[in-house]
Every structure is written in structure tokens, then in C-alpha cells.
């Protein structure tokens, strides 16, 4: 359903940097939300900011969309300085915040037309764009209903449609699929993947490693207000541990330490584990032959396996390897699905 | 020039949004109107007997002041509405759009001006049914109505400032009462100022509600003694200074707060 979009959309004629961030810091009281962040985002790509809740992703998006002024550092969006030229930035960006920002008492159509008029597209153009977008986002039938009657997924789609009314050059999407059911999520991935034509840039945040992997041309991993690693999905996967890995889950997580001991020889210092859940991953240099080896060793130690698989490396492994712990909120994000 | 027309268009779009919401959620408007009707009738029939103004029916004295009260109370709803808008994600979208900075607030104020116009016409209708009579012709009456709406708009900027400062609906509601009650009751609205303690008379005499009530009485009633005897010119001058002063102070303060949401 969703094609892998990695690496196929960065076009050579999109030579400029869409976003340049230099040493941005922001405090809220004593809390340091962003600590000296720097990054570059080229035109025409999907850039994902990946990190757990509270890592500073939303703060950075709010600064880049002129909603928040940083304490220190500078940033340019579409070539304009966020402090000096905020008014020049607003016409060329679109923002979809973490919660759908649509007027519940207006209809879907009225919402989109209002946004079009506020982008100064004129009445006729606003109407045309509104019609097109309602069609694209499968909201045409609901266009004349008040948003109050929409489902969560429909609101999310309308919200994304609203950011596209003026076809902005740079789109900011703050956790665009949080809270969506899997079907809506796949649908949205399809849409987001198509947004980078004509050197348009998408800057999104996500807690989902899988989402960043699927969508992004470039990923920055963020934690506690710092960017701890930047690269393409392939680079990030390549940096930490072998290509293919063996993943296994123990029936009894209490045996994790014992299992690590038994597998030490195979793991060659590149094992990752989560003791609480009994998850272990190790490099699979020897191909499928390693599977029987793993089973034999654990069997000898009387350890039962709940799951065993040979997998391509995921960003989970990367996150684990870089931060020393799993992406903290995988558990609670699963609940919202 | 282009910037100016863009700003006017933005203000119109935001006004339309607020008016549409008033029409879609008529409960608030209806109950607000009902409350005003009940108050008008209660005050007229409960106090009317006790407060005699030289043989003139109390409603002749009371209704003009009541119109001033209607817009004073009405402006507290603005605080609540602004605080509600700020508590939702939609404000982030508005602030990220290339619209004129004052448009979000101004659209609200204009929509509230339209709300006041409807309320005032309703109150005049109820007043007429309760025995009120115009004694000074149509044109002065229309001028009076326009001046009350202008007064309402000026006060609404106080409401805007409170709403954008407290950012919380319940707080906005209570904060409104703090300044509204002294303004309404320590004025010539219900009773002549001469009946108040001396110290309070100082406040009541410069209270804009007193000036507004004086202007409406003079324009509605002409030379009738219920108009209070003071000259129209004095009250008119006072209320226009108040209108201008309130807007000169609270429009810049409110817009500054709006821009400072980025802090």
C-alpha cells in the first residue's frame, strides 16, 4: 500500500537549503527545552525529527513557524530570518500542529475557504482550492457538514488539507499521524510522500521510528533538547550494528541476563536488549544459519523463546544503540493506535 | 495600500467567522438576551415604585441607562470568547498565517458590535412594551443607539485585553465582574447621583456609564426633566473622550499581548 519513499525525492535542481538552524536555544523557566540546536534541511525532501515526548520537537517547530521566539541562536526558513522577517515566512509555510486546528462550528468547506482567504488567495481561488482538497482528502461528501460531526481521522485530514490550501513551499507537520488508526495512518503516509514535488519541503516530527523510516529522506534523532544523530535512514541503520539482525523475545524476561551470557559469543559486543520485556537483538553475520545456533544455545540453558526472527535493521535498533535505551514511548504510542 | 486592503480583508474574514459562530450557536445569544429582558422588567417593576422621579414613569429614566448597561455586561463575554479561542489549537494556525496581526482581535470586536446592535434593538422593543416613549424624534434616537454601540466597542477592547491576558475562560469571566459592577452601579444608571454619599459622587460623576446614560437620556427624551437637566453637550464630550481614551489605551495593549504570545 505504501511505497518506500526513501531517497527518491531529493532532486538535484532543488539546490537551496529550505531551513537552516544555527545554535537555537529555548528555556521555559528552568527547563531547557532546546539546547544549542543546529541543522540544515535541503529543499525537496521529507525531513523527520524523531524523538520521544518532551524531547523538544514541538518547541523547534513552533520556533520555525514564527509562533515562538527563541532565547538564542538564529534560523532561516525559506531564506528569511525568523526574527527579522517573520512576516515574509508566513506566506510560504503551512503548519499542522499536534492537535487538529480547525473551527468546529464551521463546515469543512468554510474552514478551508477561510484559510485560503487569510492566505490572500482571493474568494474564487479559495473556493476552487477548497473543493479540490476536499476531493483529495475524501471529505467531499462531508464538506458541508460542521466539523463538530467529524471523526478524529476526518479532522486530521481536514487539518492537513488546511495546511495545503496555499500550496506552501515548506510544510511543518507536528506528529501528523499520532492518534490515527493504522488505515488512516497509511493513507496519510501516501499523501505526505507526494508533497515534495516542485522542491517543496516537508518537516515533520514523529515518535514512530517506523514512520520516520518510511517517509523521511533525512532523519534527526532528538532527545532532551539535543540532536544526537542526523542521517539518511540507510546511514542511521548502517552506523550501528550489522545489516541484518536476529531478534528474539524470551518467554520469561527475568532470564534476559542469563540469555545474554549464553549468546555472548554470537553477539560480538553488538547485542542490544531490553530487560523489562525480554527483547534481545544481535547481528546476523552468518545468515540464517545463526538461527539454529541461537536456539541450540538457549535450549541448552533451559530458556524458552516466545519469538525469533531474522530482520532488517530498524531505527529501533539505532535508537537503542545511540541512546542506550529504547524509544521510551513506544509502549504508550501503541495504546493510542 | 495593498497591505491595507489585505488587512481589511483579513478583518472581514475574522468578523464573518465570529458572526457565523454566533448564528450557529444561538443559545448564548438567546440566553444573554433573555437575561437582559428579565433584568429590565425586574428593575423596572421592583425599583420603579420606590424611585420616583417627579411623577415621570421610572422606565423613562431607567431604559436609557439600561442600554448602557447592556453593552457593559456584553463586553465581559468578549473576554471569555477570546480566552476560549486562545485555549484551542486554532490560534496557532491563525498566528502562523500571513494575516494582519490585529485581524484576529478586531474581527472579534466588530462581531461583538453587531451583537450589541441586536441586543439594543431588542431592549428598546421590550422597553416600548413596558411603557417607554421617545420624546425627541427619530434622528436623535438613532444617533443615541449608534453612540451606545460605539461605547460598547470601546469597552470591548478592555474585554479583549483581559481575555488575552488571563487566557483562561473561568478567570476571564470573574475578572470581567471586577470592573463591570462598580461601573454599572456607581453611576446615574439606576438612581440619581445626588442620592449617593459624597465620596462616591466623585466617581459617579466621571464614570463613563453616567456620561453614556446622560447622552442617551438627552437624545431620547429632549427637555424632559428625566433627562437629568444636564446639557447634552457636556455628556457627549465626556463619552467621546472616554471612547477615544479606552481605544487608544487598550487596542495597542491588546495587540502587543497578541504579538507577545510568541514569548
HADDOCK unambig.tbl for C-alpha pairs under 7 A between the chains (distance, minus, plus):
assign (segid A and resid 65 and name CA) (segid B and resid 96 and name CA) 6.16 0.50 0.50
assign (segid A and resid 66 and name CA) (segid B and resid 96 and name CA) 6.52 0.50 0.50
assign (segid A and resid 67 and name CA) (segid B and resid 92 and name CA) 6.96 0.50 0.50
assign (segid A and resid 67 and name CA) (segid B and resid 95 and name CA) 6.63 0.50 0.50
assign (segid A and resid 67 and name CA) (segid B and resid 96 and name CA) 6.51 0.50 0.50
assign (segid A and resid 67 and name CA) (segid B and resid 262 and name CA) 5.17 0.50 0.50
assign (segid A and resid 68 and name CA) (segid B and resid 262 and name CA) 4.08 0.50 0.50
assign (segid A and resid 68 and name CA) (segid B and resid 263 and name CA) 5.99 0.50 0.50
assign (segid A and resid 69 and name CA) (segid B and resid 262 and name CA) 5.59 0.50 0.50
assign (segid A and resid 69 and name CA) (segid B and resid 263 and name CA) 5.80 0.50 0.50
assign (segid A and resid 87 and name CA) (segid B and resid 98 and name CA) 6.57 0.50 0.50
assign (segid A and resid 90 and name CA) (segid B and resid 96 and name CA) 5.83 0.50 0.50
assign (segid A and resid 90 and name CA) (segid B and resid 97 and name CA) 5.40 0.50 0.50
assign (segid A and resid 90 and name CA) (segid B and resid 98 and name CA) 4.89 0.50 0.50
assign (segid A and resid 91 and name CA) (segid B and resid 97 and name CA) 6.61 0.50 0.50
assign (segid A and resid 91 and name CA) (segid B and resid 98 and name CA) 5.13 0.50 0.50
assign (segid A and resid 95 and name CA) (segid B and resid 93 and name CA) 6.67 0.50 0.50
assign (segid A and resid 99 and name CA) (segid B and resid 89 and name CA) 6.33 0.50 0.50
assign (segid A and resid 100 and name CA) (segid B and resid 89 and name CA) 6.89 0.50 0.50
assign (segid A and resid 101 and name CA) (segid B and resid 89 and name CA) 4.92 0.50 0.50
assign (segid A and resid 101 and name CA) (segid B and resid 90 and name CA) 4.18 0.50 0.50
assign (segid A and resid 101 and name CA) (segid B and resid 93 and name CA) 6.42 0.50 0.50
assign (segid A and resid 102 and name CA) (segid B and resid 90 and name CA) 5.88 0.50 0.50
assign (segid A and resid 103 and name CA) (segid B and resid 90 and name CA) 6.99 0.50 0.50
assign (segid A and resid 105 and name CA) (segid B and resid 21 and name CA) 6.12 0.50 0.50
assign (segid A and resid 105 and name CA) (segid B and resid 24 and name CA) 6.85 0.50 0.50
assign (segid A and resid 114 and name CA) (segid B and resid 13 and name CA) 6.75 0.50 0.50
assign (segid A and resid 118 and name CA) (segid B and resid 10 and name CA) 5.93 0.50 0.50
assign (segid A and resid 118 and name CA) (segid B and resid 97 and name CA) 6.84 0.50 0.50
assign (segid A and resid 118 and name CA) (segid B and resid 98 and name CA) 6.81 0.50 0.50
assign (segid A and resid 118 and name CA) (segid B and resid 99 and name CA) 5.63 0.50 0.50
assign (segid A and resid 119 and name CA) (segid B and resid 97 and name CA) 6.58 0.50 0.50
assign (segid A and resid 119 and name CA) (segid B and resid 98 and name CA) 5.92 0.50 0.50
assign (segid A and resid 119 and name CA) (segid B and resid 99 and name CA) 6.90 0.50 0.50
